[in-house]
Amino acid sequence: MTQKTKTLLAIASGVVLLSLIGTIIAYFAANDKEPNLIGVGEDEIIVTEVFTVPNQEQNFAYRKLVKIDNTGSVPCYIRVRMEFSNSDVQKVASFSSENQGEKDNAPADTTFKSAKIAEGDSYYVNDLPDGWVYAWEKNPQNPTVTNGYYYYTEAVPAGESTNALISWVKMDYAGINNIQAHDLYVYAESVQTVDPNSGTAYTNWQTAWHNFAG
């Protein structure tokens, strides 16, 4: 048995800015997912999403429901990295996991927390939905900058999915002229729940990923 991991990239949403006679209008279009599954075998995952086009406003929320499906035939542990194509956009973006079943009704503003990666009550990484944790990897030169993953702590059985990592994204621009084009990238990886050397099941997600990293 060999250990396998899959990496896939899904562009969560595309944003195009149009300049029309001195007025800036934001046009939002959902891109089809283009998962790139690496390797062969039965350990396979895919990013699935629900996306709705938001209103073109200075401050707006749009539906962006992100889950990871285990499409293989063996259980696996899953981790995710989310990145904005424009770092300035992350400063004005916030996430919410509320109202997952409501297609068009954004949750209350109080449920949104900053998408920036930092410690504190106002940041999403510190208030994640059930099943998700964020593992910090701090930069020694700047302790407020991190490059970690969102980890799903439970093994995901074959044919099942994680809970949604996010369900809504909110943008809070200073003015319509400050709206910027951006993409939200979602990278997902999986690792089998069984040690390939001993054939025994890992006791938790930390052990599985530590063993994968060597």
N, C-alpha and C positions, 0 to 999 in steps of 0.2 A: 504494500500500500504506500502510496506517496502522498505527501501533503500538497494541497493545491490552494491557490488563492485567485480570486477573480477581481479584476478592477474594471469598473465601467464608468463612463462619463455621460451624464445627462445634462443638457442645458435646460434649466428650469424655466426660463422665460427670456424672450428677446425684447429689447426696447429700442425703438428707432425714433430719433428726433427729426421733425420736419419744420423748416423755417418758412412761414407763410406770411408775407407782408408785415413783418415786424412782430408777428405772434408766434410763439413756440407751442407746438402741439405734440403731445407725447402719444405715440402709437404703440400699442402692446400686442404682441402676437405670440401664441404658444408654439414652440417648436416641437416637432415630433421627437421623441426620445431616440437616441442612437446608441444603444448599449454596445460596448465592445467587450465581449467575453473572451478572456485569455485562458488558454489551456483546454484540456479535454477532461471528460469524466462526468461524474454525477453531481459534483458540488457546483451549483450554478445559482446566481442571483440576478435580479434585475430591478432597477429603480422604476417605480410607477408613480404617477402624479396626476393630480386633478388641478387644472388651471382655468381661471376665468379672466377675461379682459377687464381691467379696471377703468373707472372714469378718469378722464384727463384733468386732474386737479392738482393743486399745489400740495395738498396732503391727502393721501389716498391709501386704501388697503386693497389688496387683491388676493384672491384665493390661490394658494399654492400648497396643496396637500401632498406631502412626500412620504412614501413608504418604501420599504425594501422587501421584495418577494423572494422566497426561496423556491426557485423553479427546478431545483435538482431533486435527487432521490435520497439524500442523506441530510440529517440535521447539521446546522452550521451556526457559528457565531458571526456577527456582522458588525462592521464599523463604517462610519461615514465621515467624510470631510466636506464641508460646504464653504465655498469661496465666491465672492463677488468678483467680476471681471474688472471692476473699478473700485479701488480701495476707498475712494472718497464717498462712494455710494453706501458702503458699509456703515459710515458714520451717521447717516440719516435713516438707516433701515432698522426695523424692529420686527420680531417674530412673535406669533401667538400659536398655541396648539388648540385653542378653543373653537367651538362651532364646526367641528369636523364634518358633521352630517348636513350642514346648511350650505347650499351652493352659492347663494348670492348675498347672504346676510353676514356682514363682517362683525366680529365680536366687539365688545366695548374697548375703548382705547386703553383702559386700565389693565387689560390682559396682555398687552404688547410689551415686550422688553427688548432692549437694545441688542442688535445683532453683533455688536462689537465683542471681541473676546477679551474679557477683563473680569476681575473679581468685583463682587458687590451685588446688592439686591436688584439693581435695575438692568442686569444683563441676563440674556436668555440662557447662556451656558450654565447658569447657577439655578435655574428653575425649569428644568426639562420635564417633559411628560413621562408618564410611567414607563419604566423599562430602559430609559436612556440615561447615560451619564457622560460627562465630558472629562477626558483625561488630559491634564495639563502637561505641556512640555515647554517650560519657560526658557526664554532667551536670557543668558547671563548678563548681556549688555543692556537689556531693557526688560525688566521683570513683568511689565504690562503687556508685552508681546508674546503670544503663544502660537504654537503650530501643532495642535493636538487633533484628536479624533473624537467624534461622538460614538460611543460604544453602546451596543444593545447588550444588556447584561444576561438575558435569557437566550438559551439555544433556540433557534427558530426551526421547527420541524419542517420536513419536506412538504411542499405545497401550501405552507402558511406564510404569514407576513409579520413584519414588525408593527408595533404601534406607529402612528404618524409621528415623525420627528418635528415637523412644523405643519401648520394648516393654513396660516395666513401670513402675508408679508405687508408691512406698512411703511410708507415712505413719508418723511417729514422734511420737505424742502423749505428753505427760507422764502422762496418765491418761484413763480412759474419759470422765470428765466434761469433758475438754478437747476432745473430738471436735467438729469444726465442719462445718456444711454448706458445700459448695463446688461449683463447676463448674470444669472445665479447658477453656478456650477455645483453639481452634486456628484461626488466620487464615493463609490461604495466598494467594500472589499469583504470577502468571506473567508473563513477558515473552518475546516472540519472539526468536529467535537471529539475526535478520537486521536490519540497519539499514534502516529504512523509507525513508530518503532516498537512500542509495546502492545498496541492494539487495545489499550484501556482508554476509557472515556476520561476526558478532562473534568476536573471537579468544578471549574468556574471559567468565566471568560478571560480573566486575567492570565491564568495559566496557559490557556490555549494560545493567546496572542504573544505571550512571553516566549513560548516554545517556538512559535512561528518566526519570531524575530531572532531567535538564536541566542 
